[in-house]
Amino acid sequence: MSQDTEVDMKEVELNELEPEKQPMNAAVGAAGGEKNGLVKIKVAEDDAEAEAGAKFTGLSKEELLKVAGSPGWVRTRWVLLLLFWLGWLGMLAGAVVIIVRAPRCRELPVQRWWHKGALYRVGDLQAFLGPDANAGGVAGLKKHLDYLSTLKVKGLVLGPVHENRKDEINETNLKQIDPTLGTSDDFESLLTAAKKKSIHIILDLTPNYHGQNPWFLPSQADTVATKMKEALSFWLQVGVDGFQVQDVGKLPGASSYLTEWQNITKSVSEDKLLIAGTDSSDLQQILSLLESTKDLLVTSSYLSKSSYTGEHTKFLVTQYLNATGSHWCSWSLSQAGFLTSFLPAQFLRLYQLLLFTLPGTPVFNYGDEIGLQSAALPGQPMEAPFMLWNESSPSRNSGPVTSNMTVKGQKEDPGSLLSLFRWLSEERGKERSLLHGDFHALSSTSGLFSYVRHWDQNERYLVVLNFEDVSQSAKLGASNLPASTSLPASANLVRSTHPGRKEGTSLELDSLSLDPHEGLLLSFPYVA
């Protein structure tokens, strides 16, 4: 082999291999033998270099441009580009069609806090707290805010609690808490505690609440008006969320005064509320108050003139809603009285369901949630009943106080009136159809009042109320319902006013039957 082509030799020593892996040794002592385990290997490096030189290095730039410019590739690129844009435009057109054909959501109405739940009136603070001198007045009311939170009410209508000497206008201070009920600091502390629990405080400013005429004499109207304006501005700065005035039917020129007071209230915030109370049940008188101001709530005795039949209740409700139009309503049986003052005991559950499911704000008196009885002792004037917190609470009615009459006893009973009140209050506050949904009265069997509440694409609610002393088949008619809210063949039972029915049960509407004085709340889904 020549010098130029000679390949370097690499030697591999095998001496250090384990004995059993070493090559067989030559005969011992053989002359001229090579050292055991030494192997010489020739590697042809030139062959490896030649092989590496044969690797593919790709096309040059000029070659790629030449291929890309060929007619076949040009046509292919144009076809792919056209397909891409056709696909993109097709998806865009499909999205537009889906959006156009999809049902549009209705715009939600403006919702103030009093639209979202019930109001709870505590007119006689000492009666609510109890006769104990240590009950604490305004300061003691803070201890019961947790209880009000369990009722899911949005506002507490308090008072009147201002300083007022009977029929003495100069001894009436609308900006001062009655010293027997507490101090201004106590009231401000109550406001702070209530706000933490999302409970709004509405202060009753009916001026002469201890006297014969709640608005003093007509000749004193200018003085009363000045005191009212000063008091409204003062308490708004303190932080109250609204005001109530009662017996406005006894206030000459009530509409103009209410307009002025509403302007003062709303000048601070649209979230401030004014409530006007009247003992009138005359619809035209009520409408004259509503027409004077925007967002005014009116509590009246309108519903108390019901004959407590399904037909008459339906007439009263539909007449009121038609007459008030888009004005937000409130529902109560009076401006200050208890439900038990107007309703027989068998109607209490029925009316709780009614007031909580009509379009508007339900307004209750303290104790309505437990069926608190109001009665006058023989030969004595009517007095506000003490709230029955437990069996040791005193009663102004004859007879002993039993557990099922008290807050404590009913709180532990899932079938009690209190449990129904709490459930209805919570349900109304979270369901749009019950909050601000449309209302449609249905035709039904004599003695029944039934209606549907629905909002846009949300769950629909069907309310059926039996005012009769006997069981009734509903036989619902829905000819006036819009197509999107037509009654289904069956609906789910959400709640019955009577314990015993299983919630969630599907009930066939063509065979729906109600027990005496039973009310049913049913639901069914929106169908496009």
C-alpha positions in Angstrom: 0.0 0.0 0.0 1.5 3.4 -1.0 2.2 6.3 1.3 -0.8 8.4 -0.2 -3.4 5.7 0.2 -2.3 4.3 3.5 -5.0 4.5 6.1 -4.1 5.2 9.7 -4.4 2.2 11.9 -6.1 2.4 15.3 -5.1 0.0 17.9 -7.5 -1.3 20.5 -6.0 -2.8 23.6 -7.9 -5.8 24.8 -5.5 -6.7 27.7 -7.8 -5.1 30.3 -10.8 -7.1 29.3 -12.0 -9.6 31.8 -10.1 -12.9 31.4 -13.2 -14.8 30.3 -13.7 -12.2 27.5 -10.1 -12.2 26.2 -9.1 -14.2 23.0 -7.7 -17.7 23.4 -4.0 -17.5 24.2 -1.3 -18.9 21.9 0.8 -21.8 22.9 2.9 -21.0 25.9 6.5 -20.1 24.9 5.8 -20.0 21.1 8.7 -18.2 19.4 7.9 -14.9 17.6 4.3 -14.9 18.7 2.5 -11.5 19.1 1.4 -10.1 22.4 -1.9 -11.6 23.5 -5.1 -9.4 23.0 -3.6 -6.8 20.6 -5.9 -6.3 17.5 -5.2 -3.7 14.8 -8.3 -2.3 12.8 -8.2 -0.4 9.6 -10.9 2.3 9.1 -11.5 3.7 5.6 -12.1 7.4 6.5 -12.1 8.3 2.8 -15.2 6.1 2.3 -17.1 7.9 5.1 -16.2 11.3 3.6 -17.4 10.2 0.2 -20.7 9.0 1.7 -21.2 12.4 3.4 -20.6 14.2 0.2 -23.5 12.4 -1.4 -26.1 13.8 1.0 -29.1 15.9 -0.5 -28.6 19.6 0.0 -32.0 20.8 -1.3 -32.9 23.1 -4.1 -31.3 26.4 -4.7 -33.3 29.7 -4.6 -33.3 29.9 -8.3 -34.6 26.3 -8.7 -37.4 26.9 -6.1 -38.6 30.1 -7.9 -38.5 28.2 -11.2 -40.7 25.4 -9.8 -43.1 27.8 -7.9 -43.7 29.8 -11.1 -44.7 26.7 -13.1 -48.4 26.8 -14.4 -49.4 23.8 -12.3 -48.4 25.4 -8.9 -49.8 28.8 -9.8 -53.3 27.3 -10.5 -53.1 25.2 -7.3 -52.3 28.3 -5.2 -55.2 30.2 -6.7 -57.6 27.4 -6.1 -56.6 27.1 -2.4 -56.8 30.8 -1.9 -60.3 30.9 -3.4 -61.5 28.0 -1.2 -60.2 29.8 1.9 -62.1 33.0 1.2 -65.2 31.1 0.2 -65.1 29.2 3.5 -64.5 32.3 5.5 -67.4 34.2 3.9 -69.6 31.2 4.4 -68.9 31.1 8.1 -69.5 34.8 8.4 -72.8 34.6 6.6 -73.9 31.7 8.8 -73.0 33.7 11.9 -75.1 36.6 10.7 -78.1 34.4 10.0 -77.9 32.9 13.4 -77.7 36.3 15.1 -80.6 37.7 13.0 -82.8 34.7 13.6 -82.0 34.3 17.3 -84.7 35.6 19.6 -83.7 39.0 21.0 -83.5 39.5 24.8 -85.8 42.1 26.2 -84.1 45.1 27.8 -84.2 44.8 31.5 -86.1 47.6 33.3 -84.5 49.9 35.8 -84.6 48.1 39.2 -84.4 50.1 42.4 -84.0 48.4 45.7 -87.7 48.6 46.6 -88.5 46.8 43.3 -86.6 43.7 44.5 -88.3 42.7 47.6 -90.9 43.3 50.4 -91.1 46.2 52.8 -91.6 45.6 56.5 -93.4 48.1 58.7 -92.7 48.6 62.4 -95.1 51.4 63.3 -95.1 50.9 67.1 -91.5 50.3 68.0 -92.1 49.4 71.6 -94.8 46.9 70.7 -92.4 45.2 68.2 -89.6 45.0 70.8 -91.8 44.1 73.8 -93.1 45.8 76.9 -89.8 45.4 78.8 -88.4 48.8 79.7 -84.9 47.5 78.9 -85.9 46.6 75.3 -83.8 49.5 74.2 -86.0 51.6 71.8 -84.2 52.5 68.6 -81.0 50.9 69.9 -82.8 47.7 70.7 -84.0 47.4 67.1 -80.5 46.6 66.0 -80.7 43.3 67.8 -83.5 42.2 65.4 -81.8 43.1 62.2 -80.6 39.5 61.8 -84.2 38.4 62.0 -85.2 40.8 59.3 -82.4 39.5 57.2 -83.9 36.0 57.4 -87.2 37.4 56.0 -85.3 38.7 52.9 -87.1 42.1 53.2 -85.5 45.0 51.4 -86.7 47.9 53.6 -87.7 48.6 57.1 -90.4 51.3 57.4 -89.9 52.7 60.9 -92.1 54.9 63.1 -93.0 57.6 63.5 -90.4 58.0 66.2 -89.9 61.7 66.3 -90.8 64.0 69.2 -94.5 64.9 69.1 -96.7 66.2 71.8 -100.3 65.5 71.0 -101.8 68.3 68.9 -99.0 70.7 69.8 -97.3 71.9 66.7 -94.7 73.9 68.5 -93.8 70.9 70.7 -93.3 68.7 67.6 -89.8 68.3 66.3 -89.5 66.2 63.2 -85.7 66.3 63.4 -85.5 64.9 66.9 -85.9 61.3 68.0 -88.4 60.9 70.9 -86.2 60.8 74.0 -88.3 57.8 75.3 -87.2 55.9 72.2 -83.6 56.9 72.0 -81.2 59.5 70.6 -80.0 60.7 67.3 -76.8 58.7 67.8 -78.8 55.5 68.4 -80.6 56.2 65.1 -77.4 56.7 63.2 -76.0 53.6 64.7 -79.1 51.7 63.5 -78.6 53.1 60.0 -75.0 51.9 59.9 -75.9 48.4 61.1 -78.8 48.1 58.7 -76.7 49.1 55.7 -74.3 46.3 56.5 -77.2 43.9 56.1 -78.5 45.6 53.0 -81.7 46.7 54.8 -82.9 50.2 53.8 -84.4 52.4 56.5 -87.6 54.4 55.5 -88.5 56.9 58.2 -92.2 57.7 58.9 -92.6 61.5 59.3 -96.3 61.8 59.8 -96.1 64.9 62.0 -98.9 64.7 64.6 -99.1 60.9 65.0 -100.1 61.2 68.7 -102.9 63.6 68.0 -106.4 63.6 66.5 -105.5 65.0 63.1 -102.1 63.6 61.9 -101.5 66.9 59.9 -102.7 69.3 62.7 -105.2 72.0 61.8 -105.7 73.3 58.2 -104.7 76.8 59.5 -101.3 75.3 60.5 -100.6 73.9 57.0 -97.8 76.4 56.2 -96.0 75.7 59.4 -96.3 72.0 58.9 -95.0 72.3 55.3 -91.9 74.3 56.5 -91.2 71.7 59.2 -91.6 68.8 56.7 -89.1 70.4 54.2 -86.5 71.0 56.8 -86.9 67.5 58.2 -86.6 65.8 54.8 -83.4 67.6 54.1 -82.0 66.9 57.5 -82.7 63.1 57.5 -81.5 62.7 54.0 -78.1 64.1 55.1 -78.2 61.7 58.0 -78.5 58.9 55.5 -82.1 57.5 55.5 -83.2 55.8 52.3 -86.7 57.2 52.2 -89.8 58.5 53.9 -93.4 57.5 54.6 -96.3 59.8 55.4 -99.7 58.4 56.4 -103.3 59.6 56.1 -102.5 61.9 53.2 -106.3 62.0 52.5 -106.5 64.3 55.5 -103.9 66.6 54.1 -105.4 69.5 52.1 -103.6 69.8 48.7 -101.9 66.5 49.3 -100.8 66.1 45.6 -98.9 69.3 45.5 -97.2 68.6 48.8 -96.2 65.1 47.7 -94.8 66.5 44.5 -92.6 69.0 46.4 -91.5 66.4 48.9 -90.7 63.9 46.2 -88.5 66.5 44.4 -86.6 67.1 47.6 -86.1 63.3 48.1 -85.1 62.6 44.5 -82.7 65.6 44.4 -80.3 63.6 46.6 -80.6 60.3 44.7 -83.0 58.4 42.5 -82.6 55.6 45.0 -84.5 57.5 47.7 -88.2 56.4 48.2 -91.3 58.3 49.2 -94.4 56.3 50.4 -97.8 57.9 50.8 -100.4 56.0 52.9 -104.2 56.5 52.8 -107.1 54.7 54.3 -109.1 55.2 51.2 -110.2 52.2 49.1 -111.5 54.4 46.3 -109.5 53.8 43.1 -109.9 57.3 41.7 -108.6 58.9 44.9 -105.6 56.5 44.8 -104.9 57.3 41.2 -105.0 61.1 41.9 -102.1 60.5 44.3 -100.1 58.3 41.8 -100.5 60.8 39.0 -98.9 63.6 41.1 -95.4 62.1 41.3 -93.2 59.6 39.6 -92.0 56.6 41.6 -94.3 57.3 44.5 -95.5 54.2 46.3 -99.1 54.3 47.7 -100.3 52.0 50.4 -104.1 51.9 50.8 -107.1 49.9 51.8 -108.0 49.1 48.2 -107.7 45.3 48.5 -109.5 45.3 51.9 -112.8 45.8 50.2 -112.6 42.4 48.6 -115.4 40.0 49.2 -112.7 37.3 49.4 -113.9 35.4 46.3 -111.8 34.5 43.4 -113.9 36.5 41.0 -113.8 39.7 43.0 -110.1 39.5 43.8 -109.4 39.0 40.1 -111.5 42.0 39.3 -109.8 44.3 41.9 -106.3 43.2 40.8 -106.8 43.5 37.1 -108.7 46.8 37.5 -105.9 48.3 39.5 -103.1 47.1 37.2 -105.0 48.4 34.1 -105.6 51.8 35.7 -102.1 52.3 36.9 -100.5 51.3 33.6 -96.7 51.4 33.8 -96.6 52.9 37.3 -94.9 50.6 39.8 -97.5 49.3 42.3 -97.4 48.3 45.9 -99.7 45.7 47.5 -101.1 45.7 51.0 -104.5 45.5 52.7 -104.0 48.8 54.5 -101.6 51.7 55.2 -100.7 50.4 58.6 -103.0 47.5 59.8 -102.3 43.8 60.2 -103.4 41.1 57.8 -105.4 39.4 60.6 -107.4 42.6 61.0 -108.9 42.0 57.6 -108.5 38.3 56.8 -109.9 35.2 58.3 -107.1 32.8 59.4 -107.7 30.4 56.5 -106.8 33.2 54.0 -103.5 34.2 55.4 -101.4 31.7 53.4 -103.3 32.5 50.3 -102.7 36.2 50.6 -99.0 35.8 51.3 -98.7 33.9 48.0 -100.9 36.6 46.2 -99.0 39.6 47.5 -95.6 38.1 46.8 -96.4 37.1 43.2 -98.3 40.2 41.9 -96.3 42.7 39.9 -95.2 45.3 42.4 -93.8 45.7 45.9 -95.5 43.7 48.7 -95.8 45.7 52.0 -96.3 43.9 55.3 -96.7 44.9 58.9 -94.6 43.4 61.6 -96.1 40.1 62.7 -97.9 39.4 59.4 -95.3 36.7 58.8 -96.6 34.7 61.9 -100.2 35.7 61.7 -100.0 38.0 64.7 -103.5 38.8 66.0 -104.7 42.4 66.6 -107.6 42.8 69.0 -108.9 45.3 71.4 -109.7 44.4 75.0 -113.4 45.1 76.0 -113.9 48.8 76.8 -110.4 49.8 75.7 -109.1 51.4 72.5 -107.3 49.3 69.9 -103.6 48.8 70.7 -100.8 47.5 68.7 -100.1 43.8 69.6 -96.8 42.8 71.1 -94.6 40.8 68.8 -94.6 37.2 70.0 -90.9 36.3 69.9 -91.4 33.3 72.2 -93.9 31.7 74.6 -92.8 34.1 77.4 -93.8 37.1 75.3 -96.9 38.9 76.7 -100.0 39.2 74.6 -102.7 41.9 74.5 -105.2 39.3 73.4 -107.0 36.9 75.7 -105.7 33.4 75.9 -102.3 31.9 76.5 -99.4 32.2 74.0 -98.6 28.8 72.5 -95.4 27.8 70.6 -97.1 27.7 67.2 -98.0 31.4 67.6 -94.4 32.6 68.1 -91.4 33.4 66.0 -89.3 30.8 67.8 -91.9 28.0 67.4 -92.7 28.7 63.8 -89.0 29.1 62.9 -88.5 25.4 63.7 -91.5 24.3 61.7 -91.0 23.9 58.0 -94.7 23.9 57.4 -95.4 27.1 59.4 -96.7 30.5 58.1 -93.3 32.0 58.9 -91.5 29.4 56.8 -93.8 30.0 53.8 -93.2 33.8 54.1 -89.5 33.4 54.1 -89.5 31.0 51.2 -91.8 33.3 49.1 -89.8 36.4 49.9 -86.6 34.7 48.7 -88.1 33.2 45.6 -89.5 36.5 44.5 -86.2 38.2 44.9 -84.3 35.9 42.6 -86.8 35.1 39.8 -87.1 37.7 37.0 -90.6 36.6 36.0 -91.7 37.3 39.6 -89.6 40.5 39.9 -90.7 42.4 36.9 -92.5 39.9 34.6 -95.6 40.5 32.6 -99.0 39.6 34.2 -101.8 37.7 32.5 -105.0 36.7 34.3 -106.5 33.4 33.2 -110.1 32.2 33.1 -110.7 29.4 35.5 -113.3 27.7 37.6 -115.6 29.9 39.7 -114.1 30.7 43.1 -110.5 30.6 41.7 -108.1 33.3 40.7 -105.2 32.3 38.4 -102.6 34.1 36.5 -99.2 33.8 34.7 -96.1 35.8 35.3 -93.4 35.7 32.6 -90.4 37.6 31.4 -88.6 37.1 28.1 -87.0 33.7 27.9 -87.0 33.0 31.7 -89.0 30.4 33.6 -92.7 31.1 33.6 -94.8 31.0 36.7 -98.4 30.0 37.1 -100.3 31.0 40.2 -103.6 29.3 41.1 -105.6 30.4 44.2 -108.7 28.7 45.6 -110.8 31.1 47.7 -113.5 28.5 48.3 -114.3 26.3 51.3 -114.3 23.2 49.1 -111.9 21.5 46.8 -112.0 22.8 43.2 -110.8 21.6 39.8 -109.0 24.5 38.1 -110.1 24.2 34.4 -107.7 26.9 33.3 -108.3 28.9 30.1 -105.4 30.7 28.4 -106.9 32.2 25.3 -105.5 35.7 26.0 -101.9 34.5 26.5 -99.2 35.4 23.9 -98.0 32.5 21.8 -94.6 32.4 23.6 -96.3 31.8 26.9 -99.1 29.3 26.1 -99.9 26.9 28.9 -98.2 23.5 28.6 -99.9 20.2 29.3 -98.2 19.9 32.6 -96.2 22.2 35.0 -93.9 21.6 37.9 -95.1 22.2 41.4 -92.8 24.9 43.0 -94.8 25.4 46.2 -98.2 24.8 47.8 -99.6 26.9 50.6 -100.6 23.6 52.3 -98.0 21.2 53.6 -98.0 17.7 52.1 -97.6 18.3 48.4 -94.2 17.1 47.1 -92.3 20.0 45.5 -91.0 19.3 42.0 -93.9 17.0 41.1 -95.2 17.4 37.5 -99.0 18.2 37.6 -101.3 17.7 34.6 -103.0 21.1 34.1 -106.2 19.6 32.6 -106.8 17.7 35.8 -105.4 20.2 38.3 -107.3 20.2 41.6 -106.9 22.4 44.7 -107.9 21.8 48.3 -110.0 24.4 50.2 -108.1 27.8 50.5 -105.1 26.3 48.8 -102.7 28.2 46.6 -100.3 26.7 44.1 -97.2 28.2 42.6 -96.1 26.2 39.4 -93.5 26.7 36.8 -92.9 25.8 33.2 -90.0 26.6 30.8 -89.8 29.0 27.9 -90.3 27.4 24.5 -89.1 29.3 21.5 
